[in-house]
Amino acid sequence: MSALTGIAIGDALPTETFQLDRAMLSNYAKASGDLNPIHIDEAFAKNVGLPNVIAHGMLTMALVGKYISDFAGGSAKVVEFGARFTKPVIVPADEKVDLTVTATVAEIVRASPVLVLLNCAHVRVAEP
């Protein structure tokens, strides 16, 4: 049974937690070509006023996208996905940071395809 059946506005979806660490940031930087030093060089990040290295916004968006596509039953069922970045995800050295995603069904349009709008504003990052 698809996750898109039997849902109602206001339903809370299961929580999922992703762990980020410096190795993940380094691998993502290399794979994406985004070698901006604020994501991989602690001294540089602090020198420009950040508290520490921060995760790539597109990496965190990709993890939320995985959450959404898993809920929808596969990425082919996700027609549109957007995000607004409101707070950097700080990733200290030698630590894993939890990126916890929760979502609430905000709207359902019963058509072909079924459109489910999720409010994922409750993305929470555990404080290091």
Salt bridges, closest charged atoms under 4 A:
ASP21 OD2 - LYS96 NZ 2.83
ASP34 OD2 - HIS39 NE2 3.89
GLU42 OE1 - ARG22 NH2 2.97
GLU42 OE2 - LYS46 NZ 3.00
ASP70 OD2 - LYS66 NZ 2.62
GLU127 OE2 - LYS87 NZ 3.17
